[in-house]
Amino acid sequence: MGEVVFLATKFIVPLQKIIKDFNLEVLYVPEDASTIAISSPEVNRPGLQLSGFFDYFDSQRVQILGKSEFAFLQQFDDTEITNRIDNYFSTCPPAVVITRNIEAPACMMDAAKAHKVSLLRTADGTSAFMAGLIAELNVELAPRVTRHGVLVEVYGEGILLLGESGVGKSETAIELVKRGHRLIADDAVEIRRVSAKTLVGSSPENIRHFMELRGVGIINARRLFGIGAVKMTEKINMIVQLEQWDATKVYDRMGMNEEYTDVLGVQVSSLTIPVKPGRNLAIIIEVAAMNNRQKRMGYNAAQELLEKLGMVEPDSTQTTDWGDF
């Protein structure tokens, strides 16, 4: 299947969102926090920088000061502490966060104001706060691409429906919602790579929960079917390409050859489903979702059938004994 092209774009997250999400105490901000941009998903504990080593230091990272950093500074006299803090703040990081509600010394407040560096504080422990902040920044600043399609959750599997306009993606999604599954995005799906192996899809906020059905018009799935019929985000486990039935094309009837689509450098399991009158796409996608989940759990029905027919050697990696299940 086709490759999704990622256009390199630099994303940012406003400092105000970080302050709100982590309930940070604002000690000093030089301007409106909503205008201060965080552009790096990495964070830094400046132990080396406070000792005077600035090689390979990335000043675009959020800086975190914990008990260890303050304990290190306390071994110096007041003049040396002031010099080291001023030298550190002169690199102008986007924000410095003090953890464990540690009191900020006066010289730190002066340095923050002199170099216009945001100074914040949290009651959380250093490691816990760092883990939460990194997780949020990885999502907010993740590489992303927007694709024309529909994202639904079927039996816990995130299914991305792709295909030409008019092939029946929205109609299939609405039937899946009526059958108890959940809609994440219709028409435009924003895909983010939140880790080396994970893609998460969501809907642009301005069209979230809205669907367009030819002949009916615009509907709001959340208001029509209830909050249980929609979801904000979902991991993408499989891509389903819908296409008009082509009598000259040979479609996969065994499922032994796994196909993958490259999205933002992540390989996603994919399959092509031909569309023609009489084929209930919603039920087919339900079965495809369950089959994909079963494969990830270690069982492949096509492999077992070929083994029973003596056409292939038993697969030692298929260890799950499903028995009479």
C-alpha positions, 0 to 999 in steps of 0.5 A: 500500500501507499506511503504516507509522506511526512512533511517536516514541521516544527510544532510548539506547545504554549507554556500556559498549557504546561502550567495548566495541565500540571497545576504549576505555581508561577513565580515569575513569567516575563510575558503572557505564558500563552505566547511562550513556546516550548519546542523541544520534547526533551527536558534537562536537569542542569547538574553539569551546567551549574558546575560550569560545563555548557558543552552540548547544552540545549537551551531550548529544553525545559529545565528542572531543578530538584533537591540534588541541584539545590544541595549542590549549590549550597556547598558554595558561598552566596557570591558563588551561588549568585554567579553560577545561577546567573551564568546558568539563566543567561542561556535563556531557557524557555522555563525553569521548574523547581520541584518539591516546593523548594523555596527559590533563593532571591538570587534566582528570582533576580536572575530570572527577571534579569534574563526574562526566564519563566520560573515555575514551581511544583509540589511533585517529586522530580522524577514523577514530574519529569516523567509526566512532562516528557510524556505530555511533550512527546504527544504535543510535539510529536511528528504528525500528518493529516490524512483524509479518512475515518478513524474508529475503535472496533473491539479495542482496535484502532482502525483507520479507514482510507479510500477515495471520496464516495467509497463509503467510509463515513457510511461504514463508520456510522454503521459501526457506531450503531453496532456499539463501536466508537468514532474518533475522527471523520473526514480528517484524521490527525496522526501523531507518532508518539513513540518509535512504534506507536501512532495515535489518531485524533480529530481536529478540534473544530470538526470533532464528532461531526460526520457528513453523510451524503443525502443526510447532511451533517450530524453530530455523532456525540449528540445523536448517539451519546458520549459512549459512541465517541472517543478523543484519541485512539492508537492506530492498530490497522489500516483498511483501504476501501476500494471499488471492486475490480474484477481484473484484480486478484484479492487476498483470500488467505491472509498469509502475506502480511501487508504494511503501510509506512506512516511517519516511519511506523509500519502499520498492518494493513489490508484492502477490502473491495466494495460492492453491493451485497458486502456488509463492510461493517461486519467485515471490518469487525471480523478484520479487527478481531482477526488482527487482534488474534494475530497480535496475540500469537494465533494465525488461522490461515497458518493453522489451516495450511498446517492441517492440510500439510502445505506448510511446516508447523510454525514454532512461533505460534505458541498459543494453544487455542484448542477448541476455542 
